[in-house]
Amino acid sequence: MPTYVIVGAGLAGAKAAEGLRDNGFEGKIILFGNEEQLPYERPPLSKDYLAGEKSLADFTVHPAEWYTEHDVDLRLGTGVQVIDTGGHSVGFDDGRHEHYDKLLLATGSRARRLDLLGADAEGVHVLRTADDASALLSALTERSRLAIVGAGWIGLEVAAVARTRGAQVTVVESAELPLLGALGPEVAQVFAALHTDHGVDLRLNTTVEAVTTTAEGTASGLRLADGSTVSADLVLIAVGAEPNIALAEKAGLTLDDGGVAVDESLKTSDDDVYAVGDIAAARHPLFGGRVRTEHWANALKQPAVAVSGMLGSPGSYDELPYFFTDQYDLGMEYVGHAPKYDAAVFRGDVDKREFTVFWLDKKKRVLAGMNVNIWDGLDDIKAIIRAGAKIDTDRLADPKVPLSELV
């Protein structure tokens, strides 16, 4: 019987194990995870869980008995330290090795840290794991003063939850606007106004020199580069994530775009090793190059394609990148890929935060689209992106023109 090993017991790893069994694989499946928790989804950690509206069980992928019933050898709290591609084995700190016939890497990302004075003080948090979220939830009270370093997705989502719970929130961001790199200035301004309207003290174009501490060594706020300070009871460092690619790099797998290089079938440079999720820099048939995104949708959907390849029927992962956020009364869905764009075209009411925005290239082709508090049209946006045709921007901006007519 062949043995298939999955390294990384998050959403992607659990969906891969599920996919193997659903596709008739009868061999041995071993799923290794660094955390002690059953595989779970991460988006609720900065949203419903931190708001106290969901428990970890609500977004756990499968209950414990599922792994037993499907004969999946789930080994939690067990970190793989080395991959021997020549010997087809994974190794551990104690010298043990486990053989594999096929290997799937779903190692995800870790919270990026800052080399700041005081960054390791008590009361300084990051948010990546369930344990991180539990610690932050325990510390966050109605009267808390929270200082957040970084105005990316996690920082802003936590800010929204904290303000909703009555905490005072200061967000410090080195860029001119929040989410500037992800959305561009036109849409970033919408999020700046959103948080300012909800009472967040948004410090932009500002860098942090140190986390200040009390005499007891507990975080007391931030010292900024301009000499000013922010007083706080707790500090969140939210400056992005780093893909966990050390295992792949040591194994000699080809890297690209900050991740593990994979083809359309999600196979790495080694025929018996596949990679999915945050670490997968996947060649995308629509965009012509490799795309690596750290979003929930990839962890959910890529395993099915990787499993097909592992079972000898390689497919092609051609899903458009997708992500979502919920902040206060703003909910949005983004689809597409626009790291560089020429123009942003809006349709709808931006002031009411009920609109769709499209990012276009110089040839007036839609690269990406985002719905804000509008819950239809996503399929049409996908179709417009896939068509890759020049579009009439006046009609695109006119809410009276159905998107379906623009496909």
N, C-alpha and C positions, 0 to 999 in steps of 0.2 A: 504494500500500500504506500503511495507517495505521501510525503509530508509537506504541507504548505505552511509557512511561517509568516505571520503578520507582526510587524514591529510598530507599535503605536496603538493603544487601546482607547482611542477617541471615537468620534462619530464615524470617521472614514474606516478605521479598523473594524469596528463592529459591523458596518454595512458590507465590508468585504467578506467577513465571515458568513454573514447572512446570504450574500450573493453566491458564495461557493456552494453552500448547502442547497439553496434554491435551484441551482443549475446542475444538481445531481452529483456533485463531488463527494465521493465516499471515503476519501483518504483522511489522514490525520490533519487537523487544523490546530495550530498553537498561536495564541494571541497574547503578546507581551505588552504590558503597560507599566509606565513608571509610577503612576498614581495608584492609590489604594482604592479609589472609587470605581464602580462599574462605569463602562463607557457612557459618556453623556454629551449633549450638545452644548456649545459654549455661548452662543448669542444671549440666552436668558441671564447669564451671570451679571451682565451690566445693565440689564433691563428688569424683567419681572422678578428675578430672584433677589436682586438688591433692593427692589421696592417692597419685598416681603409678600409678593402676590403668588409666588410659586416656590415649591420645595424642589430639592435636587431630584427627587423621585419623579417629578412631573416632566423632566426633560432627560431622564435616563433612557438610553436607546432601547435596551432590553432588560427585563428583570433577571436576577441571578439564575433562576431556574431555566431560562431560555438556553443558556450556554450548556447546561447539563443535558437538556432534552435534545439539543442539536449536536452533542458530542464535540463541543468546542473547548479545547483545553485553555482556559483563561487564566493567565498568570499575572496577577496584579502586583504592584510594588516590585516589579522585576525589570530592571533596565538592561537592555542589550548594550554591551560595551564594544563589540567588534564584529565585523562581518568578514568572513573568509570566503570570497567568491570562488576561489579555486577549489577549496575543500567543501563548498556548499554547506557552510555551517555558520551559526551565530554563537558568540562567546560572551561570558559573564565575568564579573569581578573575581569570583571564586575559582576560576579556571575551567568551569564546566562549559561544554559546547552542546549545541543542539543542531542536528542535521536538518537541512531543508532541500526539497527538490525545486520548489519555487518560493520566492521571497517577495513580500510586498512591504514597502516602506511607507508608513503613514505617521511619521514622527512629529508632524505639526510644527508649531512655533513656540517660542518662549518670550516672555516680556522683555523688552529691551531695557537695560539698566543705564544709569547715568553715573559717570565718575565725578560725583559731587561730594564735597565735604558734608558730612552728616547724612548722606543718603542711606546709610545702614542703621540709622537710629531707630529706636522703638517709635512706632507711630507713623513710619513711612511705609506705604503700601504700593504694590503693583496689582494688576488684575489680569490674570490669565487662567487660573485654575479654580476649582470649586473651593479649595482651601483658602485661596486668596480672597475670593468673594465672601466667604463666611467671616474671615477676619475683618474685612472692610464693613460688612453688614453689622457686626458686633460693635464696631467702634463708632459707627455713624448714628448720631442721635439728632433729635429735632433742634437742639441748641448747638450742634457741632459747627465749628468753623473749619471748612475743608479747603485746602489749597491744592489745585491740580496743575501739574506741570505737563503741558501738551494739550492742544485743542484738536486732536484727531477724533476718530469715531468713539473710542473707549472713553476718552476724557470728557467729551461732550455728553455721551449717554449717562455717565456717572453724574456729571453736573446736573443734568435734568432730573434724575432720580433724587439727588440730594436736595435740590431746591424744592421739589415736590414734597419732600419730607420735612421741610422747614429749616434746613441747614443754610448757613451762610457759605457762599461758594465764590472763590477767586480762581480764575483760570489764567495761567501764564503761558503765552505762546510766542515763540521767536519769529514766526512769520507775520506778515501784514494782516492776515485774516485766518480764521479757523478753517481747516479742511482745504486750504488753498491748493496744495499739491494734488489732492484727490478730485476736486470739483472745479477749480479755476476761480478767478475773482468774482465773476458774475453771480454764481450760486453760493460761493463762500460768504458773500455779503448777507445772503438770506439767513444763514445760520448764525452769523454774528449778531444780527438784529434780533433773531429768535431768543438767544440767550440773554442779551442785554434787556430785552423786554420782560424777561422772567427774573430779573434781579441779579444776574451773575455779574460779578466784577471782572470784566474781560480785559486783561493786560496784554496787548498785542505789540509786536516789534520789541519784545522784552525777553531778555535771557536771565537765567537763574545762575547765581554764583555759588550758593550753598543752601543747604537745609539748616536752619538755625535750631538749636537745641537748648533745653533747660539744663540746669546744673546736674540734674539726675540723668541726663542723656536722652531725654524724650524729645521728639520733634516739636518745635514750637512755631514753625512757619518757614518762610523763605527769605533769603537775602538776594536782591536782584542786582543786576550789573550796574544800574544807575545809582546804587547806594540805598534805595528804598527797601522797605521790608514788608512782608505780608505775615500777619499773625494768624496762626491756625492751631487747631487741636490735633489735626491729622493731615498728612500729605499723601497724595496719590501721584506716582510717577507714571505717566501715560504717554510715552513717546514712541509708541509703535512696538512691533514684534520682530523677532529674528528667527528665521527658519532653522530648524534643527537638522543641519546637513552634515554635522561632523562625522557621523557614522558612514554616510555615503562617501564623503571625501576621503576618509581613511581607507575605505574599501577600493578606492581608485575609480569610482564611477564618475562619468563626465558631469561637470557642473555648468550651469548657464543661468543668467538673469538672477543670480543670488540663490538659486535652487538647484535641484537635480534635473538634469536635462533628460526629457523623455520625448518619445515620438507621439503620433496621434493615438496610438494604442496604449500609451502610458508606460511603455517599456523603456527601461534605462539603457545605457550602453552595454549592459550585461543582459544576455538573452533570457536569463532566469530570474531577473530582478525587475520589479515594477515599482512605481512611486505615484502617490496620489496626495491630494490635499494641498496644504500650504507650501510644501517643499517642491511640488511638481512644476517645473518649467516646461510646459507642454507645447509642442508644435501644434498650432491651431490652423486648420484647413482654411478658415475664412480670412484670418489676418496675415497669413503667410510666414509668420515668425513664431517665436515662443512667447507664451503668455503665462505669467505666474501671478495668481491672485490669492490673497489670504482671506478667503470668504467661505462661509458656511455651505454655499451651494456646491462648491467643488468637493468638499468632504462628503456631501450627501450623494452626489451623482457620479463622480469619477470612479468609485470602486466598481460599479457595474461593468464599465468598459475594461478596467484592469483585470477583473475576474475573467471576462471573456478571453482576453489574451492569455492569461495563465492557463486556461483550459483548452487552448489551442485554436480558438476562433477569434483572432484579433479584430477589434472594431476600431472606431474612430471617435474620439471625444470632440464634439463640435459645438457643445453648449456655449452660448454667450455668457461671459462673466455676469454675475448677478449678485447684488447685495441689497440690504434694506436697513433702515434704522427707525427707531421710534424715540422721539424727544418731545416731551410735553404733549401738546396736541398736534404735533407734526409727525406724520408717518410718510415714509417714502420708499420707493423701489427704484433701483438703478439697474440698467442692463446695457451691456456693450463694453467697449474698450476705447478710451480716448485719452491716452497719456499725453498726446499733443493734439491740439485742435486749432481751427482758425476762427470759428465764431460759435457763439451760444445763442440759440433762438428759443424764445419763450412763447408759450400759448397759455392763456388763462390769466388768473388774477394773482400776481406775485405778492401784492400787499396783503391779501387775505390768506396767502400761503395755500392756494388751491391752483396749481398750475403743472404744466409739463414743460420740461426744458430738453433741448436737443443740442448735442455737440457735433459740429460739422467740420470737415476738412476744407482745403482750398477749392476742391472740385465740387463743393456743396453736396457731399455725400454724408449721410448721417452715420456717425461713429458710435454714438451712445445716446440714451435717453433716460429721463428720470421723471417719474410721476410723484408729485407732492400732494398728499391728501386727495388724490384722484385714483379710484380703484378699478379703472377699466382702461383698455387700450394697450396694455403691456404686450399682448401678442402682436398687435399691429406695429408697435415700435420695433419688436424683434424682426418682423418681416421687412420693415423699411431698412433696417441695418443690414440684413442679409442680402437685400436686393442690390445694395452698393451702387445705386444710381443717383445721378444728379437730381436734386429736388428743388421745387419752387418754394423758396423760403417764405414768401408772402402767404401762400396757402398753408404751409407748415405752421405758421404763427396764428392762423385764423381758426378759433375754436369752432366756427360754424362749418368748417370743412372736415368731414369725418376722416380720421387717420387712415381708414381702410381705403379711401380713394387715392391716397398718396403712395400706396404700396406699389 
